[in-house]
Amino acid sequence: MLTVGILRRHMTRLANEKSFVPFAIELDVQRGTCSARFARKRGQSYEITRLLPLPNALVELASSGPIQLATDRTNRREQLRERSERFFHEAITDFLAPYNDAKIWLEPEIEVARSGRTLREHELNRALQVIGQNRDYLLEVWYGYKGRAR
């Protein structure tokens, strides 16, 4: 079972800082486990945490302090929408995936998000090499497909 949402805290009379946190909580009834992930600010960008056991995710969230995903004050709504959309896409895709395929991020740098079960280590390394050689082209095609500029 998967639950997704956004935690929001507005500024109060106590001068607490605002927060905007997309989150996903995964409950595996068969295994009796509960895991979570969330998006948080990382410098001028943001990151999506890996899926963590719920208690660990809550500790990580609490240690992050106020989270504001928008860094561009002039385009705040659009930035929040895009970053939340990417977070929810990843959370739902990971949840629905049969976990057989590798998943590789192209940005901000090439990174294995999930190694999967079907590729041997040398095959995954070869895939990373080919992706590295063609990263610019892959990003150009992806952003063309999404109808957005990089």
FENSULGI-V161800 format. One record per backbone hydrogen bond with DSSP energy under -1.0 kcal/mol. NH is the residue of the N-H (numbers start at 1). CO is the residue of the C=O. If there is no record, write none. Layout:
[[NH CO] [NH CO]]
//
This chain:
[[3 25] [5 23] [7 21] [9 19] [15 12] [19 9] [20 67] [21 7] [23 5] [24 37] [25 3] [26 35] [27 1] [28 33] [32 28] [33 28] [35 26] [36 52] [37 24] [39 22] [40 47] [42 45] [45 42] [47 40] [49 38] [52 36] [54 34] [57 53] [58 54] [59 55] [60 56] [61 57] [62 58] [63 59] [79 75] [80 76] [81 77] [82 78] [83 79] [84 80] [85 81] [86 82] [87 83] [88 84] [89 85] [90 86] [91 87] [92 88] [93 89] [94 90] [95 91] [96 92] [97 93] [103 114] [105 111] [111 105] [113 103] [114 103] [118 100] [124 120] [125 121] [126 122] [127 123] [128 124] [129 125] [130 126] [131 127] [132 128] [133 129] [134 130] [138 134] [139 135] [140 136] [141 137] [142 138] [143 139] [144 140] [145 141] [146 142] [148 143]]
//
